[in-house]
Amino acid sequence: MTIVSHFIISVVDILEIIIRAYTFMIIAAALVSWVRPDPFNPIVQLLYRLTAPAYGLIRKLKIPTVFGGIDIAPIIILIALEFINRFVLGLLRGLAYQI
């Protein structure tokens, strides 16, 4: 394998870590939203600030996400993240192995 192949694989590995971390943040934010936490708690504020862009993107697409009082935006985001992780990063990894 060449230096370029190792570089691409390293970038893909780092992107996978970032996607997994963001997945856990989305899950944590969804769970925290169920219990009505203290809005001044720094951890709650951090979770909301980190996940708000993804929720904003879903809402900007005008996709109906609330069904029966339950917001499924986190599920849509998790599916999109998993797609990126498996398909896009899988393509990059396959490309790296072919180089």
N, C-alpha and C positions, 0 to 999 in steps of 0.2 A: 504494500500500500504506500501511496505517496504522501508527501507532507500535506497536500491539499485534501486528500481523503481523510487524514487524521484531523485536520482542522474542521472539516465539515461535520464529522462525527462528533467532535467536541462541542461544536455549536449546537447540534441537534440535542445532545445530552443536556446541555445547559438550558435549552428551550423547554425540554421535557420537565426539568426541575421547576422552572418558572410556571409552567402550565399546572403542574401538580400543586404547587403552593397556592396559586390563584384559585384552583378548584377547592382547596380546603378553606380558603377565605370566603368563597361564595357560600359554601355549606355552613360555615360558622355564622355568617351574616344572616342567612335564612333562619337558622335555629335561634339566633338572638332576637330576631324580629318577632318570634312567637311569644316571647316572655315579657315584652315591653320593658327593656332595661332602662337604667338611668341614662338619659341622653348626654349627660355631662361626663360620663365615664370615658377616659381616654382610649380604652381598648375598643369600646363601642364606636366612638368617633372615628378611630382609625379604620375599623372594618367598613363603616359606611362610606368613608372617603375613598377607600380602595375599590369598593364594589360599585359605587355610584356610576362611574363611566360605563360599565358594562350594562347596567340596568337602563341607563339613559339611551344607549345605543339600541337596545331592544324596544324601548318605548318610542324612539324616534322613527322606527320602521313601521309604526302604526299597527303592530301585531297585537290582537287582543290577548292579554295575558292573565286576566282575572276571570276565573270561572267559579261561581258559587262562593265568592269571597276568598278564594285561594289564588294567590299570585303564582303562576307557573314560570315567571321570568327566570328564576334560578335554574330550573330544569332545562330551559332553552339554552341558557348560557353554558351549562354543564355539557349538554349534548354537542354544542358548537366547539367547546374546548376539547372534548374527546375526539371529534372529527379532525380537528387540527392536529392533535397528538398522533392519531393513528394514520391518517391519510397523508397530510402534508409532510409531517416529519418522517413518515415511513418512506415517502418518495425521495426526500433528501438523503436519508440513510442509504437507500438502494442506489442512488446516484453516486454516493461516496464510495460504495463498495465496487462499483463498476469502473471507477477511475483508476 
